[in-house]
Amino acid sequence: MRGLGLRIAGALSVLGLGAWLGVSSVDAQPAPDAQSKQFERLQGFTTVVVNHVNDALGTEQLPVANGGGVEPGIFVTLTMDELQIYDQGVAALSGGRPTDTTIAAECGSGCPAVFYDAFQRSWLEAAVESTAFAVEIPQRVLLAVHADLPAQTLLEAAYAASETRPISPPLLTMLVNNTRGSLRAQSFFLVPPRGLELPQGSAALGLTIEVSPGLYRVKATDSRYAKEHEAKTAAQLTAVARDVKKRYPSKEAVILVPQQGVTVRELMKVVSIMQTGFPRIVLSGGQEIRTP
């Protein structure tokens, strides 16, 4: 199994950064794969998801945010006590953090081995099924996450799922409750696990928000954005976001870096503030953004 992980990691290392950051339009996502379409048609995928979330977590425990429709894929649940892939428990959590903190040597982002190994097995099983039934490997991972879960755990699971998928990283979505209580899916991307080096002459703004409990630090890699801003309230962050959008109207991406002590609930509040002007949400575990 470890050997397979090394081969997968090698395949990922030669991918373009677009697969991680979604450099094409966020709306220009591939259609659900054939296996997922079939599952949705025969079983009612959204109904299965809602029923499972109610049983394992409670939909009221999901973070509140807006999002798009729920589409089929590998379904992951993160309670405060367990990581589940589909309905199978694969890793124990305590207070939302993995009880086994051993880091997987193959994981470029430094994710826990229990997460890496579990997703590696799941993708391997999907690959075997795709060969047997002549369908594609699922292209999407849906994460149903307790709102009080440490954001660090969410990131570790997302990176583990992404780094172990053969050929290319999956599309990532988080299940949320919108303001009307409907189950929706918020898409997000990840900074590459070993960091991102912007090409010479890049026009990327690199807008980044470090999210700490009660404090938001806003900065950018673009030299024109010389001043780092701090906001202590949602209203202050909203004002900063509006100012940045006014100065850079064509920019759509924002990188969110949750710090120690930040929960998924707090992280998604920032997503809700930023997504109107910056719909391309990119999460980072602190990976370096390098400029020439």
VEXDREN-2710 file (C-alpha; in Angstrom, 1 decimal):
% VEXDREN-2710
k/r/px/py/pz
1/MET/0.0/0.0/0.0
2/ARG/2.9/2.4/0.8
3/GLY/4.4/1.7/-2.6
4/LEU/1.2/2.6/-4.3
5/GLY/1.1/5.9/-2.4
6/LEU/4.6/6.7/-3.6
7/ARG/3.5/6.1/-7.2
8/ILE/0.5/8.3/-6.7
9/ALA/2.5/11.0/-5.1
10/GLY/4.9/10.9/-8.1
11/ALA/2.0/11.3/-10.5
12/LEU/0.7/14.3/-8.6
13/SER/4.1/16.0/-8.5
14/VAL/4.1/16.5/-12.3
15/LEU/0.6/18.0/-12.4
16/GLY/0.1/21.7/-13.3
17/LEU/-0.9/24.0/-10.5
18/GLY/-4.3/24.5/-12.2
19/ALA/-5.5/21.2/-10.9
20/TRP/-5.0/22.4/-7.3
21/LEU/-6.0/26.1/-7.6
22/GLY/-8.8/25.7/-10.2
23/VAL/-7.3/28.3/-12.6
24/SER/-10.2/28.0/-14.9
25/SER/-13.6/29.3/-13.9
26/VAL/-15.0/27.8/-10.7
27/ASP/-18.2/27.2/-12.5
28/ALA/-16.4/25.3/-15.3
29/GLN/-16.3/22.0/-13.4
30/PRO/-16.4/18.6/-15.0
31/ALA/-19.8/16.9/-15.1
32/PRO/-20.3/14.1/-12.6
33/ASP/-18.6/10.8/-13.6
34/ALA/-20.7/7.9/-15.0
35/GLN/-20.5/5.9/-11.7
36/SER/-21.8/8.9/-9.7
37/LYS/-24.6/9.6/-12.2
38/GLN/-25.7/6.0/-12.0
39/PHE/-25.6/6.1/-8.2
40/GLU/-27.6/9.3/-8.1
41/ARG/-30.2/7.9/-10.5
42/LEU/-30.7/4.6/-8.7
43/GLN/-30.3/5.6/-5.1
44/GLY/-31.0/9.3/-4.8
45/PHE/-27.6/10.5/-3.8
46/THR/-28.7/13.7/-2.0
47/THR/-31.3/11.8/0.0
48/VAL/-28.7/9.3/1.0
49/VAL/-26.3/12.1/2.1
50/VAL/-29.0/13.9/4.1
51/ASN/-30.1/10.8/5.9
52/HIS/-26.5/9.9/6.8
53/VAL/-25.7/13.4/8.0
54/ASN/-28.8/13.4/10.2
55/ASP/-27.8/10.1/11.7
56/ALA/-24.0/10.7/12.1
57/LEU/-23.9/14.4/12.8
58/GLY/-27.2/16.3/12.6
59/THR/-27.6/18.7/9.7
60/GLU/-28.0/21.5/12.3
61/GLN/-24.3/20.9/13.2
62/LEU/-23.1/21.8/9.7
63/PRO/-21.7/25.3/9.2
64/VAL/-24.0/27.9/7.8
65/ALA/-23.1/29.3/4.4
66/ASN/-24.4/29.6/0.8
67/GLY/-23.3/27.1/-1.9
68/GLY/-24.3/25.3/-5.0
69/GLY/-26.1/22.0/-5.6
70/VAL/-25.0/18.7/-4.1
71/GLU/-23.4/16.5/-6.7
72/PRO/-22.2/12.9/-6.3
73/GLY/-18.7/11.8/-5.3
74/ILE/-16.8/10.2/-2.4
75/PHE/-18.7/11.2/0.7
76/VAL/-16.7/12.0/3.9
77/THR/-18.1/12.8/7.4
78/LEU/-16.0/14.5/10.1
79/THR/-17.7/14.4/13.5
80/MET/-15.9/15.4/16.7
81/ASP/-15.1/11.8/17.3
82/GLU/-14.5/10.1/13.9
83/LEU/-13.6/10.4/10.3
84/GLN/-15.9/8.4/8.1
85/ILE/-15.6/7.6/4.4
86/TYR/-19.1/6.8/3.2
87/ASP/-20.5/5.2/6.3
88/GLN/-17.3/3.4/7.5
89/GLY/-15.3/4.8/10.4
90/VAL/-11.7/5.0/9.3
91/ALA/-9.9/7.2/11.9
92/ALA/-10.7/8.1/15.6
93/LEU/-10.8/11.7/16.7
94/SER/-10.8/13.3/20.1
95/GLY/-12.1/16.8/20.4
96/GLY/-12.0/16.9/16.6
97/ARG/-8.3/16.0/16.3
98/PRO/-6.8/12.6/15.3
99/THR/-5.8/10.4/18.2
100/ASP/-2.9/9.1/16.2
101/THR/-0.8/12.0/15.2
102/THR/1.9/10.1/13.2
103/ILE/2.6/12.1/10.0
104/ALA/2.5/10.2/6.6
105/ALA/6.0/10.4/5.1
106/GLU/4.4/10.5/1.6
107/CYS/2.1/13.4/2.4
108/GLY/3.6/16.6/1.1
109/SER/1.3/18.7/3.3
110/GLY/2.2/16.8/6.4
111/CYS/-1.2/15.1/7.0
112/PRO/-1.7/12.3/9.5
113/ALA/-0.9/8.8/8.3
114/VAL/-4.4/7.5/9.5
115/PHE/-6.0/10.0/7.1
116/TYR/-3.6/9.4/4.2
117/ASP/-3.8/5.6/4.5
118/ALA/-7.6/5.7/4.7
119/PHE/-8.0/7.8/1.6
120/GLN/-5.4/5.8/-0.2
121/ARG/-7.3/2.6/0.4
122/SER/-10.6/4.3/-0.7
123/TRP/-9.1/5.5/-4.0
124/LEU/-7.6/2.1/-4.6
125/GLU/-10.9/0.5/-4.1
126/ALA/-12.5/3.0/-6.4
127/ALA/-9.8/2.3/-9.1
128/VAL/-10.5/-1.4/-8.9
129/GLU/-14.3/-0.9/-9.2
130/SER/-13.7/1.5/-12.1
131/THR/-11.8/-1.2/-13.9
132/ALA/-14.3/-3.9/-13.1
133/PHE/-17.4/-1.9/-14.1
134/ALA/-15.9/0.3/-16.9
135/VAL/-16.7/3.6/-15.1
136/GLU/-14.5/6.5/-14.1
137/ILE/-13.0/7.1/-10.6
138/PRO/-15.2/9.6/-8.8
139/GLN/-14.0/13.2/-9.4
140/ARG/-15.5/14.9/-6.4
141/VAL/-15.1/14.6/-2.6
142/LEU/-17.9/15.9/-0.4
143/LEU/-17.1/16.7/3.2
144/ALA/-19.8/16.9/5.9
145/VAL/-18.1/18.6/8.8
146/HIS/-19.1/19.4/12.3
147/ALA/-19.0/23.2/12.6
148/ASP/-17.0/23.1/15.8
149/LEU/-14.3/20.9/14.3
150/PRO/-10.8/22.4/14.3
151/ALA/-10.2/23.9/10.8
152/GLN/-6.8/22.1/10.9
153/THR/-8.5/18.7/10.9
154/LEU/-10.6/19.7/7.8
155/LEU/-7.5/20.8/6.0
156/GLU/-5.6/17.6/6.8
157/ALA/-8.5/15.5/5.6
158/ALA/-8.9/17.6/2.4
159/TYR/-5.1/17.4/1.6
160/ALA/-5.1/13.6/2.4
161/ALA/-8.0/13.1/0.0
162/SER/-6.4/15.2/-2.7
163/GLU/-2.8/13.9/-2.5
164/THR/-3.9/10.2/-2.7
165/ARG/-6.2/10.4/-5.7
166/PRO/-4.6/8.9/-8.8
167/ILE/-3.7/11.1/-11.8
168/SER/-5.2/14.4/-10.5
169/PRO/-6.7/15.9/-7.3
170/PRO/-10.5/15.8/-6.9
171/LEU/-12.9/18.6/-6.8
172/LEU/-13.6/19.5/-3.2
173/THR/-16.9/20.6/-1.7
174/MET/-18.0/21.2/1.9
175/LEU/-21.7/20.5/2.8
176/VAL/-23.3/23.6/4.4
177/ASN/-26.7/24.7/5.5
178/ASN/-27.8/27.9/3.8
179/THR/-29.8/30.6/5.5
180/ARG/-33.1/28.8/4.5
181/GLY/-31.9/25.5/6.1
182/SER/-31.3/23.8/2.8
183/LEU/-28.3/21.5/2.3
184/ARG/-25.8/23.0/-0.2
185/ALA/-22.2/22.4/-1.3
186/GLN/-19.5/25.1/-1.0
187/SER/-16.6/24.5/-3.5
188/PHE/-13.0/25.2/-2.4
189/PHE/-9.5/24.6/-3.6
190/LEU/-6.2/24.0/-1.9
191/VAL/-2.8/25.6/-2.2
192/PRO/-0.4/22.9/-3.6
193/PRO/0.9/20.8/-0.7
194/ARG/4.5/21.9/-1.0
195/GLY/3.6/25.5/-1.6
196/LEU/3.1/27.7/-4.7
197/GLU/5.7/29.6/-6.7
198/LEU/4.2/32.3/-8.9
199/PRO/5.8/32.5/-12.4
200/GLN/7.8/35.5/-13.5
201/GLY/5.6/38.4/-14.4
202/SER/2.5/36.9/-12.8
203/ALA/-0.4/39.2/-12.3
204/ALA/-1.7/37.2/-9.4
205/LEU/-2.8/39.3/-6.5
206/GLY/-2.3/36.5/-4.0
207/LEU/-4.8/37.9/-1.6
208/THR/-4.4/36.0/1.7
209/ILE/-6.3/36.2/5.0
210/GLU/-4.8/34.6/8.1
211/VAL/-7.8/33.7/10.2
212/SER/-7.2/33.7/14.0
213/PRO/-9.9/33.7/16.8
214/GLY/-11.1/37.3/16.7
215/LEU/-8.4/38.6/14.3
216/TYR/-8.0/38.6/10.5
217/ARG/-4.7/39.6/8.9
218/VAL/-5.1/40.6/5.2
219/LYS/-2.1/40.7/2.9
220/ALA/-1.2/40.0/-0.7
221/THR/1.9/39.0/-2.8
222/ASP/1.3/41.8/-5.3
223/SER/3.9/44.5/-4.5
224/ARG/1.2/47.2/-5.2
225/TYR/-0.6/45.9/-2.1
226/ALA/2.0/47.2/0.3
227/LYS/0.0/47.5/3.5
228/GLU/-1.1/44.6/5.6
229/HIS/-4.6/45.2/7.1
230/GLU/-6.0/43.9/10.4
231/ALA/-9.7/43.4/11.1
232/LYS/-11.2/42.3/14.4
233/THR/-14.8/42.1/13.5
234/ALA/-16.8/40.8/10.5
235/ALA/-17.8/44.4/9.7
236/GLN/-14.2/45.5/9.5
237/LEU/-13.3/42.5/7.3
238/THR/-16.2/43.2/5.0
239/ALA/-15.0/46.8/4.6
240/VAL/-11.5/45.6/3.8
241/ALA/-12.8/43.1/1.3
242/ARG/-14.9/45.8/-0.5
243/ASP/-11.8/48.1/-0.7
244/VAL/-9.7/45.3/-2.2
245/LYS/-12.4/44.4/-4.7
246/LYS/-12.7/48.1/-5.7
247/ARG/-8.9/48.3/-6.3
248/TYR/-8.7/44.9/-8.1
249/PRO/-12.1/44.3/-9.7
250/SER/-10.9/41.4/-11.9
251/LYS/-9.5/39.3/-9.1
252/GLU/-11.6/36.4/-7.9
253/ALA/-9.4/34.3/-5.6
254/VAL/-8.7/34.6/-1.9
255/ILE/-6.5/32.3/0.2
256/LEU/-7.6/31.5/3.7
257/VAL/-5.1/30.3/6.2
258/PRO/-6.8/29.2/9.5
259/GLN/-4.5/29.5/12.5
260/GLN/-4.5/27.5/15.8
261/GLY/-7.8/27.5/17.6
262/VAL/-10.0/28.4/14.6
263/THR/-13.1/26.2/14.0
264/VAL/-14.8/25.3/10.8
265/ARG/-17.7/27.6/11.9
266/GLU/-15.3/30.6/12.2
267/LEU/-13.6/29.7/8.9
268/MET/-16.9/29.5/7.0
269/LYS/-18.0/32.9/8.4
270/VAL/-15.0/34.4/6.6
271/VAL/-15.9/32.4/3.4
272/SER/-19.4/33.9/3.6
273/ILE/-17.9/37.4/3.9
274/MET/-15.4/37.0/1.0
275/GLN/-17.3/34.9/-1.5
276/THR/-19.4/37.7/-3.0
277/GLY/-16.4/39.5/-4.3
278/PHE/-13.9/36.6/-4.3
279/PRO/-15.8/33.4/-5.3
280/ARG/-12.7/31.3/-5.7
281/ILE/-12.0/30.1/-2.2
282/VAL/-8.6/28.6/-1.7
283/LEU/-7.6/27.0/1.7
284/SER/-4.0/26.7/2.9
285/GLY/-2.3/24.9/5.8
286/GLY/0.3/27.7/5.8
287/GLN/2.1/26.6/2.6
288/GLU/4.5/29.3/1.3
289/ILE/3.5/31.5/-1.6
290/ARG/6.8/32.4/-3.4
291/THR/7.4/35.2/-5.8
292/PRO/10.4/35.5/-8.2
END
